Amino acid sequence: MTEWRDRFRILGVDTMTAGDFEGTGVDTYIDLSIGFSIWLPLLNEGYYLPYGHVDMRGELGFEFLTEQSAFKAGDPQLTRSKVIAAISPYLSRPNHGKTFHMGSARYDLHVAIKDGYEIGGCVWDTLDAMNLLNEHEESYGLKPLIAKYGRLFGIDGEIFTFEDLFGNRSPAPFNTELVGIYAINDVKYGWKLFEWQYEMMAQAPSADGKGRLLECYARIDSKLPETDVFLARCGFEIDLEGLAKLEAEFTQKLEEAKRAVIETYGIDAEFVRKMDRTINAKKVADWIAAQERKIARRDEAIAKLKASIAADEAAGKTHLKRYADAKTRLAELEAEVLVPADEKHAPLFTEEFSITNGNHLAYLIYDHLGIRDRTPQFKRGKTRSTAADVMEAYYAEEEALKPLATVAAYEKLLNTYVTKIPQALEADGRLHSEFKAGGTATGRYSSSGYSGRPIDILREFETEGDEPPWD
């Protein structure tokens, strides 16, 4: 606060450090922290405080552990309650700023809540910041970014990822020295990346020449991690009665919009036939070829039967059963009616138009209405797309597609919100979403529901010969 007075005032904090929790996993509601690491930039020192490592040697599924890498019962580590009591007053103070790296800020905030306190002053997430600085990075992981940009802020040499050291698993069974070396380097990398991002934003030019990118991050993005976690854990109360009324209203309007599509575009039997012949051209050709073969086989069989009958008659063998059978079979084949092998007589492979069928929609748009195909602008190497992003662009530009746009609007309202939200409520009757800044391809917010652990996780608690207590 003395040496860096007002350095980070724009973020609303008096100090800054980089922190990180190691945990039993990445589930924000179930997993627990096993240690905390922090980088103290003025001292240029990092520390790892371990308190939840466990001895898993000899346990099924932990054969990867070696004597050198494993945590052993009796190895020194700190006491969980004492560490939390020591670090929570600092971590909960909003005037002391913290940066958590590469999207883990929200995870760390969740972990602290499970440990009995709330982190304050979480004003930087290097993943959010990197998305704001450059939306075209090949990878936004901390280590790939350090490998790419580290030379600009004094970090050279090989960079090891979490997976390099521990694989896709918790670091809890590994010894505290190994995890500590990784964790301290992690917060060091996080701090260095934060400093560089901070300076890049401060220097970034803008249209008015005032360089307001840092101001934008400080006013908006710096508030997101804590806000997102609050929203996720608090959840949303849903007006189920109101949604039910909307479902009834929108369902009726959707049906009306679909009827309008049929009427506006003249979708009748002739339309369906033309569509069928276009989208099923190969099937029609295959049917014609198969029918030609069938007719040829019948004609060949008739010719052979006639020859056999004529031979028997010439030889005076009309009394034979062979002769009678040949006459009967000939009559059957000559009475058989085979439709001509041409497009006119080919069957319909599609008997009705469906607005949810991509092939049907493509025929309506590109063939019937003659809309210019601009798919390559959105999807390289693709043509005649009916994907949502392509269609949205068409709807904005093509007046002829207004009836389809109306259908799409009601389908999105129903399928994305009205009918889906009631099915996504948690046990407390609220909707809980995990929010992610820059989570979409366009850089917008994304959200996802908590999916819980797979049912296989229950096997971890079963013992041979015993039934699980929840049966």
SEFI-761742 format. One record per residue (C-alpha): x, y, z; residue in one letter. Coordinates in steps of 0.02 Angstrom, whole numbers, padded with zeros to 5 digits, always signed. Layout:
N
XYZA...
This chain:
471
+00000+00000+00000M+00150+00113+00027T+00263+00066-00118E+00122+00046-00246W+00008+00182-00182R-00134+00209-00305D-00053+00096-00437R-00212-00008-00451F-00333+00127-00397R-00429+00111-00561I-00477-00066-00504L-00537+00002-00336G-00404-00089-00232V-00252-00039-00127D-00146-00194-00163T-00134-00340-00284M-00075-00520-00269T-00100-00677-00373A-00184-00826-00289G-00243-01000-00329D-00323-01149-00243F-00281-01330-00277E-00429-01446-00252G-00495-01622-00252T-00570-01589-00423G-00654-01454-00527V-00835-01474-00470D-00879-01305-00397T-01011-01376-00279Y-00934-01540-00220I-00745-01529-00225D-00642-01455-00083L-00480-01357-00078S-00321-01448-00025I-00201-01302-00028G-00182-01118-00066F-00041-01032-00161S-00001-00847-00171I+00126-00739-00261W+00192-00586-00167L+00256-00473-00306P+00356-00347-00206L+00452-00487-00119L+00458-00585-00283N+00413-00740-00180E+00280-00872-00191G+00210-00989-00059Y+00104-01146-00058Y+00004-01189+00098L-00045-01374+00091P-00179-01442+00206Y-00278-01575+00114G-00157-01699+00036H-00197-01883+00063V-00103-02047+00058D-00180-02152-00082M-00036-02277-00109R-00100-02452-00142G-00278-02396-00174E-00367-02457-00329L-00348-02332-00471G-00195-02247-00397F-00063-02364-00469E+00017-02214-00556F+00089-02153-00390L+00273-02183-00356T+00368-02174-00191E+00448-02013-00253Q+00286-01928-00309S+00160-01989-00180A+00105-01902-00022F+00134-02019+00125K+00037-02023+00286A+00139-01928+00414G+00218-01810+00288D+00213-01633+00354P+00072-01518+00300Q-00030-01382+00382L-00196-01393+00473T-00345-01348+00365R-00439-01246+00496S-00283-01148+00544K-00240-01104+00364V-00418-01047+00328I-00418-00944+00488A-00253-00864+00435A-00292-00825+00253I-00479-00786+00257S-00465-00612+00337P-00351-00556+00196Y-00443-00647+00056L-00611-00577+00110S-00552-00395+00114R-00618-00305-00042P-00483-00170-00036N-00347-00300-00059H-00352-00348-00244G-00328-00524-00309K-00300-00597-00480T-00342-00779-00512F-00280-00848-00673H-00357-00919-00830M-00540-00932-00788G-00511-01010-00618S-00570-00854-00526A-00749-00918-00517R-00690-01089-00458Y-00584-01010-00321D-00730-00902-00264L-00840-01057-00253H-00705-01150-00154V-00692-01010-00026A-00880-01014+00003I-00870-01200+00041K-00729-01160+00162D-00842-01041+00256G-00799-00866+00193Y-00813-00760+00035E-00669-00689-00064I-00676-00501-00090G-00574-00395-00208G-00566-00524-00348C-00542-00391-00480V-00446-00485-00616W-00462-00647-00710D-00326-00671-00840T-00441-00774-00951L-00572-00635-00957D-00433-00509-00987A-00356-00611-01128M-00524-00626-01214N-00539-00437-01207L-00362-00410-01271L-00367-00534-01414N-00514-00637-01473E-00408-00738-01596H-00288-00834-01484E-00260-01016-01533E-00268-01064-01349S-00318-00968-01194Y-00238-01087-01069G-00115-01007-00948L+00034-01112-01003K+00011-01088-01192P-00003-00901-01164L+00153-00899-01055I+00245-01000-01187A+00189-00874-01319K+00208-00709-01226Y+00319-00751-01077G+00478-00684-01159R+00396-00511-01156L+00390-00512-00966F+00543-00614-00916G+00484-00795-00921I+00586-00907-01035D+00613-01093-01045G+00498-01244-01051E+00326-01226-00975I+00244-01378-00896F+00056-01393-00887T-00048-01470-00747F-00078-01622-00858E+00108-01642-00887D+00134-01667-00700L-00027-01742-00634F-00130-01797-00783G-00318-01774-00780N-00336-01796-00593R-00326-01707-00426S-00154-01663-00356P-00211-01719-00182A-00119-01889-00185P+00046-01808-00237F+00175-01747-00114N+00170-01566-00058T+00341-01521-00129E+00296-01576-00306L+00126-01490-00299V+00202-01338-00215G+00331-01312-00351I+00194-01320-00481Y+00074-01210-00382A+00202-01074-00346I+00254-01067-00528N+00071-01056-00572D+00039-00901-00467V+00202-00827-00529K+00145-00852-00709Y-00026-00784-00663G+00049-00628-00587W+00167-00595-00732K+00026-00618-00857L-00086-00502-00755F+00046-00364-00751E+00075-00377-00937W-00112-00377-00976Q-00137-00227-00862Y-00002-00128-00952E-00063-00181-01125M-00239-00122-01084M-00173+00042-01014A-00076+00073-01175Q-00209+00010-01297A-00262+00146-01420P-00444+00191-01446S-00543+00290-01573A-00536+00447-01466D-00352+00420-01427G-00381+00407-01238K-00345+00220-01221G-00499+00167-01125R-00481-00023-01134L-00417-00032-00955L-00558+00082-00899E-00682-00034-00984C-00609-00186-00895Y-00605-00095-00728A-00784-00035-00738R-00863-00194-00806I-00756-00351-00821D-00672-00333-00651S-00843-00348-00569K-00894-00506-00661L-00813-00650-00564P-00891-00607-00396E-01057-00562-00478T-01061-00723-00578D-01029-00832-00426V-01163-00742-00326F-01288-00768-00467L-01239-00950-00488A-01257-00995-00305R-01410-00888-00271C-01503-00947-00425G-01660-00876-00503F-01840-00895-00447E-01944-00948-00596I-02125-00898-00626D-02186-01070-00680L-02365-01011-00696E-02310-00870-00810G-02206-00990-00915L-02355-01107-00933A-02460-00962-01000K-02321-00914-01120L-02307-01094-01180E-02492-01099-01222A-02484-00929-01308E-02324-00962-01406F-02377-01137-01458T-02534-01067-01536Q-02438-00928-01622K-02309-01052-01685L-02443-01158-01766E-02517-01002-01846E-02344-00953-01909A-02317-01127-01983K-02484-01118-02073R-02432-00949-02140A-02274-01027-02211V-02376-01159-02302I-02495-01029-02373E-02366-00896-02416T-02249-01012-02510Y-02387-01116-02591G-02330-01279-02515I-02449-01404-02592D-02440-01577-02670A-02351-01512-02825E-02224-01419-02717F-02190-01577-02617V-02168-01678-02777R-02042-01555-02850K-01950-01548-02684M-01945-01737-02676D-01874-01751-02851R-01740-01623-02807T-01680-01679-02636I-01703-01865-02676N-01632-01861-02852A-01511-02004-02815K-01648-02111-02739K-01756-02080-02892V-01613-02127-03008A-01577-02283-02907D-01762-02332-02914W-01766-02308-03103I-01612-02417-03124A-01684-02551-03011A-01850-02546-03103Q-01763-02563-03271E-01674-02718-03207R-01837-02788-03141K-01925-02762-03308I-01778-02837-03401A-01779-02991-03289R-01966-03014-03317R-01950-02995-03506D-01806-03118-03508E-01907-03243-03405A-02056-03226-03523I-01944-03257-03674A-01871-03414-03596K-02043-03482-03549L-02109-03452-03725K-01961-03542-03798A-01985-03689-03681S-02171-03700-03719I-02140-03693-03908A-02010-03831-03895A-02128-03945-03798D-02268-03913-03921E-02154-03953-04069A-02099-04114-03984A-02276-04165-03937G-02240-04155-03752K-02387-04049-03700T-02443-04186-03581H-02294-04157-03468L-02309-04065-03301K-02165-03955-03355R-02269-03889-03498Y-02419-03852-03387A-02310-03762-03257D-02228-03657-03393A-02398-03605-03462K-02458-03557-03288T-02301-03457-03248R-02307-03370-03418L-02484-03315-03386A-02434-03246-03216E-02287-03147-03287L-02388-03077-03432E-02526-03024-03312A-02400-02936-03198E-02409-02747-03216V-02242-02659-03194L-02241-02470-03197V-02123-02391-03323P-01947-02356-03262A-01951-02166-03271D-01959-02016-03154E-02145-01992-03180K-02185-02163-03109H-02054-02164-02971A-02129-02164-02795P-02123-02013-02679L-01984-02032-02552F-02045-01876-02460T-02232-01860-02441E-02244-01697-02343E-02146-01539-02307F-02069-01521-02133S-02005-01353-02078I-01886-01437-01955T-01803-01541-02092N-01643-01457-02152G-01655-01530-02327N-01834-01470-02346H-01788-01298-02282L-01639-01288-02400A-01750-01331-02549Y-01876-01197-02500L-01741-01063-02477I-01615-01100-02614Y-01720-01187-02748D-01899-01128-02730H-01864-00949-02673L-01696-00932-02760G-01605-00850-02612I-01421-00827-02652R-01315-00951-02556D-01199-00856-02440R-01151-01005-02332T-00963-00992-02374P-00960-00822-02288Q-01003-00910-02125F-00940-01089-02147K-00788-01120-02253R-00812-01259-02380G-00998-01277-02344K-01148-01239-02454T-01337-01226-02436R-01331-01215-02248S-01486-01194-02141T-01389-01175-01978A-01457-01049-01854A-01317-00920-01877D-01334-00923-02067V-01523-00912-02058M-01516-00764-01939E-01414-00668-02067A-01538-00713-02204Y-01687-00663-02098Y-01610-00491-02071A-01583-00462-02257E-01717-00559-02353E-01895-00496-02342E-01955-00654-02430A-01903-00756-02278L-02008-00659-02153K-02134-00802-02127P-01991-00921-02089L-01912-00793-01973A-02073-00785-01874T-02076-00974-01853V-01892-00974-01800A-01926-00838-01671A-02067-00935-01587Y-01970-01099-01594E-01822-01017-01509K-01931-00941-01375L-02014-01108-01340L-01869-01229-01357N-01733-01120-01281T-01829-01040-01139Y-02012-01074-01108V-02013-01265-01109T-01830-01290-01063K-01814-01185-00906I-01939-01283-00799P-01841-01443-00838Q-01678-01364-00780A-01728-01318-00602L-01622-01386-00459E-01685-01469-00301A-01714-01300-00219D-01835-01252-00357G-01719-01120-00429R-01624-01107-00592L-01436-01109-00562H-01321-01064-00707S-01133-01060-00717E-01084-00904-00812F-00931-00885-00921K-00871-00721-00995A-00817-00740-01176G-00888-00915-01178G-00958-00909-01354T-00873-00903-01523A-00928-00721-01539T-00855-00674-01369G-01022-00658-01281R-01072-00729-01113Y-01119-00912-01105S-01209-01005-00968S-01234-01187-00927S-01328-01283-00794G-01242-01386-00660Y-01240-01564-00725S-01174-01646-00567G-01059-01795-00558R-01087-01949-00666P-01179-02090-00577I-01020-02193-00585D-00951-02084-00445I-01060-02184-00324L-00949-02335-00350R-00811-02244-00256E-00915-02262-00098F-00967-02442-00122E-00877-02585-00037T-00876-02764-00097E-01027-02861-00034G-01115-02707+00036D-01262-02615-00036E-01242-02427-00045P-01339-02338+00094P-01446-02240-00029W-01527-02399-00102D
